[in-house]
Amino acid sequence: MLAEKIITAYLPEEVGEECLLNATNTLYPNKTVYVINEWWKPEGNTLWERQPSNAPSNIIPDVLAYHYNGTNDFILYGCKKLKKLIE
């Protein structure tokens, strides 16, 4: 539920609230959350090339790090493309 909450709260800021089909959640959670999506492909970018530019896999970063500091104070970090560092 927390992963879904962070993603659905992130989308209105990224694509604009008017572009969402339904606004189920636009509030960030009140806990620290880390999300690593699995839309990327370790062997290359073939999966990214087949997706439309407005697909969630192209909008949501590979990693979202949401740090909640209390009393609605938070920091959101994201990484668009993961890359292999060590093999």
C-alpha positions as CSV (number, residue, x, y, z in Angstrom):
1,M,0.0,0.0,0.0
2,L,2.8,2.4,0.8
3,A,4.5,1.8,-2.6
4,E,1.2,2.4,-4.4
5,K,0.7,5.6,-2.3
6,I,4.1,7.1,-3.2
7,I,3.7,6.3,-6.9
8,T,0.1,7.7,-7.2
9,A,1.1,10.8,-5.3
10,Y,4.2,11.3,-7.5
11,L,2.2,11.0,-10.8
12,P,0.1,14.2,-10.6
13,E,3.3,16.2,-10.1
14,E,5.0,14.5,-13.1
15,V,2.1,14.4,-15.6
16,G,-0.3,17.0,-14.2
17,E,-3.4,16.2,-12.3
18,E,-5.7,16.9,-15.3
19,C,-4.0,14.0,-17.2
20,L,-4.8,11.4,-14.7
21,L,-7.8,9.1,-15.4
22,N,-8.8,9.2,-11.8
23,A,-7.2,11.0,-8.8
24,T,-7.3,8.2,-6.3
25,N,-4.5,9.7,-4.2
26,T,-2.5,12.9,-4.4
27,L,-1.2,12.8,-0.8
28,Y,2.3,11.5,0.1
29,P,2.5,8.9,2.9
30,N,3.5,9.7,6.5
31,K,6.3,7.1,6.5
32,T,9.6,6.8,4.8
33,V,9.3,4.7,1.6
34,Y,11.7,3.3,-1.0
35,V,10.4,2.0,-4.3
36,I,12.5,0.2,-6.9
37,N,10.5,-0.5,-10.0
38,E,11.1,-3.5,-12.2
39,W,10.3,-2.0,-15.6
40,W,13.9,-1.9,-16.6
41,K,15.8,-4.7,-18.3
42,P,19.3,-5.6,-17.2
43,E,20.4,-6.6,-20.7
44,G,19.6,-3.3,-22.4
45,N,16.9,-0.8,-23.2
46,T,14.7,-2.9,-25.5
47,L,11.8,-2.8,-23.0
48,W,12.0,1.0,-22.8
49,E,12.0,1.3,-26.6
50,R,8.7,-0.6,-26.9
51,Q,6.8,1.5,-24.4
52,P,5.0,4.7,-25.4
53,S,6.5,7.8,-23.9
54,N,3.5,8.3,-21.6
55,A,3.6,4.7,-20.2
56,P,4.1,4.5,-16.4
57,S,7.4,2.7,-17.1
58,N,8.8,5.8,-18.8
59,I,7.3,8.3,-16.2
60,I,8.1,6.7,-12.9
61,P,11.8,6.7,-12.0
62,D,13.6,3.4,-11.5
63,V,14.1,4.3,-7.9
64,L,12.0,6.6,-5.7
65,A,13.3,7.4,-2.2
66,Y,10.8,9.3,0.0
67,H,12.1,10.5,3.4
68,Y,9.4,11.6,5.8
69,N,10.7,13.9,8.5
70,G,7.4,14.4,10.4
71,T,4.8,17.1,10.4
72,N,4.4,17.0,6.6
73,D,8.1,17.7,6.0
74,F,9.6,15.4,3.4
75,I,12.2,15.0,0.7
76,L,11.7,13.0,-2.5
77,Y,14.6,11.6,-4.5
78,G,14.5,9.8,-7.8
79,C,16.7,8.1,-10.3
80,K,15.5,7.8,-13.9
81,K,17.8,5.0,-15.2
82,L,19.7,2.5,-13.2
83,K,23.0,1.4,-14.5
84,K,25.2,-1.6,-13.6
85,L,28.2,-0.6,-11.5
86,I,29.9,-3.9,-10.8
87,E,29.5,-7.3,-12.6
